[in-house]
Amino acid sequence: MNFNPVAAMKDYSQQILSGEGDNDYARYMRTDRLLDLQRRPDEMVHRDELLFQIVHQSTELWLKLACAELRKASDDIDNSDLNSAIALLTRASLAMGLIADQLEMMRHLSPWDFQTIRTVLGHGSGSDSPGWLSVRRDSRTIGKSFTTFVQNRGVDLAEVYRAEQQSEIHRLAEALIEWDERVSLWRVRHFKITARLIGHHATGTQGTPVAMLAKLISHRFFPELWEIRSFLTETGPMAEPNADPAQEVRR
């Protein structure tokens, strides 16, 4: 066994970071502030406000990370670094999956108890979420970056998908599709949870009908990449005899 005299002399009980907190973990993670962001028990009208706030606050944190990855991925596409963009989109999609999964906690809210929680929400609405506003903005940005990349190089996306070997562009297109799908899956779960709590015919805290959430499920950030699937079906081996094989779909 190797003996390290320097390590043996180090006093790990001494904290070396500056900031708030009794130890370096608290100072780096800012746990004192983080854990003070929820309403105190004496402020709550129902104990499940803690569940409700933590689900939404943690969602904002994951969206902050996901959108940071989207913005960097957009820059990478602009700089032709597709492998990096693919990796970052994969991370963003994983974050979105975690956000959807944690909605499972909301199933443990009683519909009647939630009526009490609603009395203190004011006009607060998910439509004002900074994270979701960023998702919409940054998804459009990365879509534009992809479109520019493909158009500048004269890429035929149908041929990219027909190729037997997956290229970087193919993997990037699929990473974009994965992000788009993850967002849609979150929308599905969010709609179902909302309807489960307040009903299909109710209105939200800003007067938005719950049914409007259902319409958002079909929204697509990258419609051209979804349309490619239809084009491949229309021109594939099971295509109708009168299909036009000369038709081209380009991004």
NUZA-70450 format. One line per field, with one value per residue: residue in three letters; chain; x, y, z of N, C-alpha, C in turn. Coordinates in steps of 0.001 Angstrom, whole numbers, plus 500000, padded with zeros to 6 digits. Layout:
<atoms>
resn: (Ala,...) $
chain: (A,...) $
n.x: (X,...) $
n.y: (Y,...) $
n.z: (Z,...) $
ca.x: (X,...) $
ca.y: (Y,...) $
ca.z: (Z,...) $
c.x: (X,...) $
c.y: (Y,...) $
c.z: (Z,...) $
</atoms>
This chain:
<atoms>
resn: (Met,Asn,Phe,Asn,Pro,Val,Ala,Ala,Met,Lys,Asp,Tyr,Ser,Gln,Gln,Ile,Leu,Ser,Gly,Glu,Gly,Asp,Asn,Asp,Tyr,Ala,Arg,Tyr,Met,Arg,Thr,Asp,Arg,Leu,Leu,Asp,Leu,Gln,Arg,Arg,Pro,Asp,Glu,Met,Val,His,Arg,Asp,Glu,Leu,Leu,Phe,Gln,Ile,Val,His,Gln,Ser,Thr,Glu,Leu,Trp,Leu,Lys,Leu,Ala,Cys,Ala,Glu,Leu,Arg,Lys,Ala,Ser,Asp,Asp,Ile,Asp,Asn,Ser,Asp,Leu,Asn,Ser,Ala,Ile,Ala,Leu,Leu,Thr,Arg,Ala,Ser,Leu,Ala,Met,Gly,Leu,Ile,Ala,Asp,Gln,Leu,Glu,Met,Met,Arg,His,Leu,Ser,Pro,Trp,Asp,Phe,Gln,Thr,Ile,Arg,Thr,Val,Leu,Gly,His,Gly,Ser,Gly,Ser,Asp,Ser,Pro,Gly,Trp,Leu,Ser,Val,Arg,Arg,Asp,Ser,Arg,Thr,Ile,Gly,Lys,Ser,Phe,Thr,Thr,Phe,Val,Gln,Asn,Arg,Gly,Val,Asp,Leu,Ala,Glu,Val,Tyr,Arg,Ala,Glu,Gln,Gln,Ser,Glu,Ile,His,Arg,Leu,Ala,Glu,Ala,Leu,Ile,Glu,Trp,Asp,Glu,Arg,Val,Ser,Leu,Trp,Arg,Val,Arg,His,Phe,Lys,Ile,Thr,Ala,Arg,Leu,Ile,Gly,His,His,Ala,Thr,Gly,Thr,Gln,Gly,Thr,Pro,Val,Ala,Met,Leu,Ala,Lys,Leu,Ile,Ser,His,Arg,Phe,Phe,Pro,Glu,Leu,Trp,Glu,Ile,Arg,Ser,Phe,Leu,Thr,Glu,Thr,Gly,Pro,Met,Ala,Glu,Pro,Asn,Ala,Asp,Pro,Ala,Gln,Glu,Val,Arg,Arg) $
chain: (A,A,A,A,A,A,A,A,A,A,A,A,A,A,A,A,A,A,A,A,A,A,A,A,A,A,A,A,A,A,A,A,A,A,A,A,A,A,A,A,A,A,A,A,A,A,A,A,A,A,A,A,A,A,A,A,A,A,A,A,A,A,A,A,A,A,A,A,A,A,A,A,A,A,A,A,A,A,A,A,A,A,A,A,A,A,A,A,A,A,A,A,A,A,A,A,A,A,A,A,A,A,A,A,A,A,A,A,A,A,A,A,A,A,A,A,A,A,A,A,A,A,A,A,A,A,A,A,A,A,A,A,A,A,A,A,A,A,A,A,A,A,A,A,A,A,A,A,A,A,A,A,A,A,A,A,A,A,A,A,A,A,A,A,A,A,A,A,A,A,A,A,A,A,A,A,A,A,A,A,A,A,A,A,A,A,A,A,A,A,A,A,A,A,A,A,A,A,A,A,A,A,A,A,A,A,A,A,A,A,A,A,A,A,A,A,A,A,A,A,A,A,A,A,A,A,A,A,A,A,A,A,A,A,A,A,A,A,A,A,A,A,A,A,A,A,A,A,A,A,A) $
n.x: (500852,500588,501809,500756,502109,501359,498580,497877,498391,496571,493837,490688,488480,488466,486915,487166,486060,484537,481521,477948,476867,477569,479498,481688,480208,477591,478179,479093,476939,474943,472906,471530,470109,468718,467032,465432,463653,461087,457677,457177,456039,454207,453220,451770,448723,448018,449607,450604,451523,454251,455052,453952,455347,458043,458102,457606,459635,461972,461588,462031,464775,465857,465021,466478,469046,468643,468014,470335,472000,470788,471241,474051,474361,473184,475045,477171,476264,476191,478897,479651,480188,479003,478955,479333,477028,475064,475588,474990,472286,471274,471680,469978,467503,467370,467140,464609,463094,463364,461986,459389,458960,458927,456486,454907,454779,452766,450471,449879,448555,445562,442544,440639,442137,443903,442309,442314,444993,445055,443915,445903,447555,447274,447439,449234,450772,451696,452292,453787,456196,459668,461415,459953,459365,461937,462424,460738,461821,464567,464373,463340,465520,467590,466423,466482,469240,469852,468376,469680,472235,471736,470610,472680,474494,473243,471836,469950,467481,465849,467406,469455,468193,467584,470016,472190,474147,474465,474867,476520,474738,472320,472184,472111,469685,467941,468426,467318,464660,464182,464332,462134,460072,460249,459472,456819,455824,456039,454110,451807,451678,451494,449053,447308,447699,446824,444114,443316,443471,441881,439878,438520,437003,437525,439001,442255,444524,444891,442690,442792,441449,441456,441313,442801,445401,445500,445493,448014,449630,450051,451832,454784,458242,460027,458778,459418,461181,459541,457791,459358,459200,456636,456987,458899,457391,455416,456903,458171,458728,456158,454509,451728,450657,450367,452010,454273,457441,459349,459009,460299,461486,462736,464690) $
n.y: (498799,502160,505014,508228,510995,513695,513672,512465,514444,516406,518353,517524,518476,521156,523700,524946,526525,529646,531405,530901,528678,525747,523972,522845,521509,522545,525173,525157,523934,525578,524959,525968,528206,526977,525092,526781,527841,526969,527238,527861,525697,527149,528917,527518,526437,523904,520811,519486,521390,521481,519229,519998,522395,521527,519691,521442,523379,521823,520999,523398,523653,521401,522053,524358,523296,521595,523430,524941,523041,522757,525291,525338,523160,524172,526148,524437,523058,525192,525526,523254,521020,518271,515891,516695,518243,516249,514715,516584,517103,514617,514567,516671,515584,513453,514857,515973,513663,512919,514997,514492,512025,512680,513794,511825,512024,513885,512460,511660,513633,514611,515283,516905,518044,519492,521542,523235,524042,525465,527869,529576,530087,532270,534010,532360,530386,527599,528491,530716,529824,530144,528218,526714,528668,529085,526582,526640,528830,528113,525690,526450,527911,525985,524466,526197,526384,523781,523632,525587,524458,522089,523103,524754,522885,521439,519099,516169,515074,512830,511019,510786,509340,507052,505884,503156,503180,504936,508349,511298,513410,512056,510918,513243,514351,512419,512774,515283,514672,512977,514759,516417,514557,513807,516170,516281,513968,514713,516728,515191,513703,515790,516974,514836,514566,517083,517035,514945,516062,518456,518115,517572,519615,521926,525173,526686,528485,530877,531140,529443,526843,523381,521630,522889,522174,519629,520077,521097,518915,517857,519588,520307,520836,520435,519991,519211,517083,515135,514889,513691,510999,510343,510792,508839,506572,506911,506579,504224,500572,499609,501447,503212,502398,504651,506539,509284,508888,510747,512857,515191,515767,518200,519579) $
n.z: (500000,499077,500736,501292,502418,502237,501818,504178,505988,505399,506403,506308,507521,507417,505670,502359,500408,499552,500501,501146,503723,505754,504973,502281,500334,500643,500070,497423,496046,496830,498623,500829,499880,497810,499076,500407,498731,498536,499669,503101,505797,507387,505577,503772,502250,501912,502539,500297,498616,498686,497194,494718,494119,494069,491944,489798,490088,489837,487263,485884,486313,484964,482401,482003,481760,479506,477480,477400,476296,473808,472667,472470,470784,468478,467783,467259,464996,463201,462998,461758,463329,463756,465249,467908,468235,468019,470324,472328,471834,472461,475214,475941,475221,477000,479406,478984,479026,481706,482899,482004,483237,485960,486302,487196,489931,490302,490073,492540,493772,495149,493400,494711,496817,495289,494407,496556,496584,494213,494907,495735,493639,492066,488999,487903,485442,483376,480860,481211,481961,482207,481332,479419,477574,476650,475503,473257,471864,471518,470212,467761,466876,466609,464667,462490,462160,461353,458963,457408,457256,455780,453399,452407,451631,449753,450408,449993,451862,451719,450305,452125,454122,452737,452320,453062,455008,458021,458101,459430,459144,458981,461556,463052,462189,463213,465921,466302,465734,467872,470050,469416,469613,472318,473577,472731,473966,476614,476593,476198,478609,480425,479698,480292,483054,483924,483104,484674,487186,487176,485302,481954,480838,482143,482925,482910,485156,483855,482342,480165,478263,479197,477089,475141,475632,474637,471901,471511,471538,469021,467903,466051,466006,463951,461238,458603,458863,459861,457744,455877,456482,455588,452867,452238,452659,450718,448425,448675,448649,449120,448043,446510,443210,441532,442583,442530,441673,441094,442697,445008,448261,450160,452781) $
ca.x: (500000,501353,501469,500893,502210,500653,497171,497710,498462,495506,492707,489482,487414,488535,486236,488065,485316,483828,480099,477020,476783,478488,480536,481950,479091,476517,478627,479132,475597,474031,471746,470729,469164,467884,466017,464604,462852,459721,456892,457322,454794,453245,452689,451034,447306,447935,450966,451055,452175,455667,455146,453628,456432,459291,457974,457728,460953,462970,461374,462727,466220,466192,464847,467625,470138,468300,468096,471757,472543,470248,471929,475412,474215,472939,476348,477993,475787,476672,480342,479810,480605,477750,479061,479103,475607,474304,475773,474278,470852,470973,471574,468765,466366,467332,466579,463173,462510,463300,460912,458118,458835,458628,455058,454275,454509,451520,449368,449620,447770,444117,441861,440005,443196,444483,441435,442796,446269,444770,443499,447064,448393,447072,447309,450408,450470,452848,452608,454761,457419,460846,462002,459210,459588,463249,462284,460169,462765,465810,464043,463259,466878,468355,465795,467022,470634,469836,467899,470759,473310,471312,470428,473974,475243,472415,471560,468627,467246,465289,468540,470164,467484,467626,471372,472303,475025,474029,475826,476385,473507,471221,472137,471684,468245,467247,468547,466316,463362,464066,463998,460765,459164,460270,458643,455427,455452,455794,452821,450769,451572,451037,447620,446607,447753,445959,442728,443061,443338,440803,438847,438725,436234,437859,439950,443422,444616,444832,441504,443008,440754,442315,441306,443843,446630,445442,445847,449455,450330,450404,452800,456091,459257,460750,457791,460010,461776,458433,457216,460235,458669,455509,457529,459532,456299,454744,457799,458838,458298,454719,453832,450649,451194,450358,452871,455225,458785,460236,458767,461418,461244,463983,464593) $
ca.y: (500000,503397,505990,509604,511836,514957,513405,512150,515683,517327,518408,517604,519144,522567,524013,525821,527378,530776,531425,530555,527263,525262,523133,523127,521006,523543,526414,524979,523620,526626,524231,526788,528983,526063,524478,527840,528384,526469,527871,527267,525068,528128,529668,526614,526159,522443,520262,519044,522478,521129,518349,520773,523340,520835,519173,522532,524015,520936,521070,524590,523389,520493,522786,525259,522483,521131,524540,525273,522067,523090,526473,524940,522294,525054,526717,523364,522836,526335,525341,521940,520000,517544,514898,517383,518612,515022,514363,517550,516857,513403,514976,517473,514671,512720,515782,516067,512414,512978,515932,513788,510964,513182,514103,510729,512499,514645,511516,511468,514772,514412,516367,517837,518788,520453,522709,524135,524606,526424,529166,530436,530149,533517,533782,531605,529399,527011,529257,531739,529157,530562,527044,526349,529736,528801,525405,527059,529705,527423,524656,527142,528303,524837,524077,527078,525999,522542,523967,526290,523491,521182,523846,525225,521751,520764,517749,515591,514293,511529,510155,510542,508273,505821,505327,502018,503545,506161,509444,512268,514174,511166,510809,514541,514464,511559,513403,516339,514003,512482,515924,516811,513545,513892,517312,515882,513002,515483,517399,514181,513403,516989,517083,513788,514900,518239,516574,514080,516897,519461,517746,517912,520784,523053,526160,526861,529688,532058,531042,528582,525553,522201,521042,523523,521400,518480,520540,521335,517641,517608,520575,519765,521862,520139,519266,518630,515790,514193,514684,512759,509653,510156,510716,507525,505597,507116,506203,502972,499347,499384,502659,503049,502374,505962,507484,509967,508652,511882,513896,515399,516496,518724,520407) $
ca.z: (500000,499012,501768,500814,503607,502048,502072,505594,506765,505023,507330,505495,508269,507073,504413,501613,499484,500146,500211,502204,504071,506774,504390,500874,499524,500714,499441,495968,495542,497300,499124,501751,499079,497029,499926,500969,497634,498631,500718,504427,506268,507890,504429,502897,502492,501895,502609,498976,497894,498576,496023,493521,493832,493743,490579,488835,490195,489253,485809,485382,486328,483867,481143,481882,481212,478155,476525,477249,475348,472486,472124,472072,469610,467331,467416,466677,463627,462422,462816,461101,464286,463917,466324,469169,468271,468278,471734,473163,471650,473218,476614,476085,475155,478264,480395,478736,479499,483166,483228,481793,484242,487294,486378,487926,491285,490318,490190,493966,494232,495085,492675,495634,497502,494345,494356,497608,496130,493138,495450,496007,492439,491338,487563,487475,484405,482709,479644,481594,482389,481442,480683,478218,476600,476063,474642,471971,471180,471159,469220,466455,466482,466120,463409,461453,461933,460573,457622,456715,456994,454709,452150,451904,451070,448757,450886,449774,453068,451357,449976,453385,454828,451947,452357,453978,456118,458673,458060,460518,458933,459345,463021,463564,461919,464170,467241,466304,465835,469253,470888,469088,470154,473785,473968,472514,474995,477837,476432,476411,480039,481111,479425,481031,484478,484141,483013,485837,488378,487146,484348,480542,480412,483016,482408,483764,485982,482991,481499,479004,478392,479238,475749,474341,475835,473732,470554,471448,471424,467619,467419,465690,465765,462704,460416,457398,459195,459979,456414,455166,456701,454669,451513,452071,452559,449428,447310,449031,447950,449312,447566,445545,441825,440871,443299,441666,442201,440836,443696,445907,449492,450669,453985) $
c.x: (500881,500865,501761,500930,501466,499165,496925,497700,497299,494333,491427,488310,487388,487888,487025,487351,484661,482349,479259,477035,477853,479629,480651,480835,477975,476908,478646,477730,474558,472738,470893,469682,468188,466728,465120,463667,461404,458994,457063,455989,453758,452638,451733,449562,447048,449353,451495,451538,453663,455901,454977,454779,457705,459239,458211,459095,462040,462820,462115,464239,466630,466041,465978,468816,469855,468471,469531,472408,472050,470992,473351,475356,473958,474240,477221,477566,476268,478154,480675,480351,479377,477807,478803,477635,474742,474384,474981,472762,470414,470806,470303,467525,466238,466740,465070,462456,462363,462176,459556,457901,458421,457181,454290,453954,453171,450297,448988,448934,446285,443473,441206,441041,443813,443606,441834,444088,446036,444422,444674,447990,448261,446787,448523,450028,451757,453226,453607,456087,458616,461500,461288,459264,460929,463187,461765,461176,463983,465565,463928,464655,467657,467747,466310,468473,470707,469409,469001,471880,472958,471203,471750,474778,474431,472069,470121,468348,466636,466408,469367,469519,467491,468988,471460,473155,474585,475148,475636,475075,472292,471082,471705,470180,467454,467335,467546,464911,463137,463691,462540,459761,459108,459414,457168,454962,455229,454428,451666,450572,451051,449527,446838,446578,446815,444488,442368,442816,442128,439714,439107,438075,436522,438772,441076,443411,444640,443674,441662,442289,441748,442405,442382,445167,446669,445861,447356,450256,450821,451430,454141,457058,459929,459827,458394,460611,460703,457829,458069,459715,457516,456005,458164,458482,455632,455589,458518,458263,456814,453894,452703,451215,451263,451208,453899,456640,459724,460050,459951,460966,462586,463713,464798) $
c.y: (501240,504381,507379,510528,513162,514781,513145,513408,516630,517233,518616,518233,520639,522798,525090,526741,528531,530683,531004,529051,526842,524443,523413,522622,522048,524823,526306,524773,524672,526023,525065,527583,528082,525516,525503,528438,527907,527191,527117,526650,526072,528979,528822,526525,524657,521902,519825,520181,522171,520237,519162,521707,522624,520250,520290,523218,523135,520867,522259,524361,522473,521187,523783,524515,522090,522239,525036,524321,522362,524266,526133,524040,523117,525674,525668,523057,523959,526193,523963,520859,519173,516525,515518,517752,517407,514647,515292,517394,515608,513720,515779,516581,513852,513591,515894,514809,512396,513902,515256,512736,511509,513669,512996,511140,513210,513734,511284,512674,514449,515567,517378,518671,519831,521691,523723,524810,525675,527809,530100,530560,531462,533235,533041,530494,528865,527741,530368,531136,529632,529395,526685,527435,529530,527605,525814,527892,528920,526288,525274,527497,527127,524292,524909,526724,524752,522817,524639,525335,522612,521916,524300,524113,520965,519343,517359,514662,512927,510548,509839,509379,506953,505142,504220,502361,504889,507196,510335,513045,513334,511091,512126,514727,513619,512109,514544,515764,513518,513615,516328,515832,513601,515051,516950,514900,513692,516159,516423,513932,514601,517179,516075,514089,516057,517830,515711,514906,517820,519166,518247,519235,522025,524032,526330,528198,530974,531979,530184,527249,524395,521567,521643,522768,520202,518873,520736,520048,517401,518605,519913,520908,521678,519353,518609,517258,514729,513888,513739,511335,509357,509991,509350,506426,505672,506651,504882,501767,499035,500571,502305,503126,503743,506989,508051,509793,509812,512997,513989,516169,516932,519578,521850) $
c.z: (500000,500070,501240,502025,503471,502349,503544,506445,506472,505995,506530,506239,507995,505709,503667,500626,500236,499792,501387,502460,505049,506204,502895,499965,499479,499992,497919,495398,495922,497844,500074,500987,498336,497869,500605,499920,497663,499774,502032,504872,506752,506777,503592,503282,502461,501842,501243,498093,497715,497365,494747,493142,493407,492336,489563,488894,489589,487741,485213,485330,485179,482516,480918,481283,479770,477127,476349,476247,473930,471858,471669,470839,468356,466838,466744,465246,462716,462102,462240,462028,464652,465044,467688,469315,468597,469753,472645,473033,472413,474695,476858,476088,476432,479367,480222,479191,481012,483626,483080,482876,485605,487426,487079,489356,491379,490409,491651,494595,494099,494309,493613,496379,496576,494204,495427,497181,495059,493681,495691,494795,491687,489882,487010,486513,483802,481435,479935,482047,481569,480717,479396,477158,475893,475133,473270,471170,470676,470171,467827,465953,465921,464827,462247,461132,461070,459133,456802,456336,455799,453374,451556,451241,450047,449132,450572,450957,452775,451036,451223,454126,454059,452016,453401,455199,456700,458672,459274,460389,459320,460863,463662,463366,462916,465590,467388,466444,467270,470205,470676,469716,471677,474284,473829,473584,476332,477747,476682,477906,480821,480911,480257,482527,484787,484116,484208,487096,488326,486117,482936,480151,481268,482284,483413,484470,485164,482005,480263,479197,478400,477855,474850,474471,474890,472318,470408,471243,469998,467073,467147,465410,464410,461763,459188,457672,459415,458620,455572,455308,455734,453239,451258,451944,451194,448252,447579,448316,448111,448826,446605,444129,441173,441600,442334,442223,441992,441856,444655,447117,450039,451903,453596) $
</atoms>
